[in-house]
Amino acid sequence: MPITPLHVAFAWPSKTKFKALNFAALTMGAMVPDLEVLVYQLLGLYPDRLVLHSLIGALSVDIVLTVVLVKLLAHTKLEKIGISGFASAKLDKYFNSPVCS
């Protein structure tokens, strides 16, 4: 069973050291590895190794999934139910550089 709040508890202290991190994006990024566990459980699969919980997955797939999910959530009306911070995530400055184009 995924223990997603445990991931978040380890990610939040990095906000105190790195002030530029968006709190909502940091929280989403901490929960992304457990999405794989949820999908596997729904499909009835139980693999020995999980990609999103590996170092390679964390540095590649997790980052891409986090960016996509934060962008998608930024366009929803989550503020109406008290969830905010996704619209203020400034990911464009990292992904609109000449290197990424």
C-alpha positions as CSV (number, residue, x, y, z in Angstrom):
1,M,0.0,0.0,0.0
2,P,1.5,3.4,-0.9
3,I,2.4,5.7,1.9
4,T,2.2,9.0,0.0
5,P,2.1,11.3,3.0
6,L,5.5,9.9,4.0
7,H,6.9,11.1,0.7
8,V,5.5,14.6,1.2
9,A,6.9,14.8,4.7
10,F,10.4,14.2,3.3
11,A,10.0,16.7,0.5
12,W,8.5,19.7,2.4
13,P,11.7,20.5,4.4
14,S,13.5,21.2,1.1
15,K,11.1,24.2,0.7
16,T,12.9,25.9,3.6
17,K,16.3,25.6,1.9
18,F,15.2,26.3,-1.6
19,K,12.8,29.2,-1.4
20,A,12.1,29.3,-5.2
21,L,10.4,25.9,-5.2
22,N,6.6,26.0,-5.6
23,F,4.9,24.3,-2.7
24,A,2.1,22.8,-4.7
25,A,4.5,21.5,-7.4
26,L,6.8,20.1,-4.7
27,T,3.9,18.3,-3.1
28,M,2.8,16.9,-6.4
29,G,6.3,15.8,-7.2
30,A,6.5,13.9,-3.9
31,M,3.3,12.0,-4.6
32,V,4.0,11.1,-8.3
33,P,6.0,7.9,-7.5
34,D,3.0,6.4,-5.8
35,L,0.9,6.8,-8.9
36,E,2.7,3.9,-10.4
37,V,1.8,1.7,-7.4
38,L,-1.8,2.7,-7.7
39,V,-2.0,1.9,-11.4
40,Y,-0.3,-1.5,-10.9
41,Q,-2.7,-2.4,-8.2
42,L,-5.7,-1.4,-10.3
43,L,-4.4,-3.5,-13.1
44,G,-3.7,-6.4,-10.8
45,L,0.0,-6.4,-11.5
46,Y,2.7,-6.8,-8.9
47,P,6.1,-6.2,-10.4
48,D,9.3,-6.7,-8.4
49,R,10.8,-3.3,-9.3
50,L,9.0,0.0,-9.8
51,V,10.4,2.5,-12.3
52,L,9.1,5.7,-10.6
53,H,10.7,4.6,-7.2
54,S,14.1,4.3,-8.7
55,L,16.8,7.0,-9.0
56,I,16.6,6.9,-12.8
57,G,12.8,7.2,-12.7
58,A,13.0,10.0,-10.2
59,L,15.3,12.0,-12.3
60,S,13.4,11.5,-15.6
61,V,9.9,10.2,-15.6
62,D,8.9,11.6,-12.3
63,I,9.9,15.1,-13.3
64,V,8.0,15.0,-16.6
65,L,4.9,13.6,-14.9
66,T,5.1,16.3,-12.2
67,V,5.4,19.1,-14.8
68,V,2.4,17.7,-16.8
69,L,0.2,17.2,-13.8
70,V,1.0,20.7,-12.4
71,K,0.3,22.2,-15.8
72,L,-3.0,20.3,-16.0
73,L,-4.0,21.2,-12.5
74,A,-3.2,24.9,-13.0
75,H,-6.0,25.0,-15.6
76,T,-8.6,23.5,-13.3
77,K,-10.7,25.5,-10.8
78,L,-9.2,23.9,-7.7
79,E,-9.2,27.2,-5.8
80,K,-13.0,26.9,-5.5
81,I,-12.5,23.9,-3.2
82,G,-9.6,25.5,-1.3
83,I,-6.6,24.0,-3.2
84,S,-4.3,26.7,-4.5
85,G,-0.7,27.1,-5.7
86,F,-0.8,25.3,-9.0
87,A,-1.6,28.3,-11.0
88,S,1.4,30.2,-9.5
89,A,3.9,27.5,-10.5
90,K,6.3,29.2,-12.9
91,L,7.5,26.2,-14.9
92,D,7.7,28.1,-18.2
93,K,11.1,29.7,-17.3
94,Y,12.6,26.2,-17.0
95,F,11.0,24.7,-20.1
96,N,11.0,27.5,-22.6
97,S,14.7,27.9,-22.8
98,P,16.7,27.4,-26.0
99,V,18.0,24.1,-24.7
100,C,14.4,22.7,-24.4
101,S,13.2,24.1,-27.7
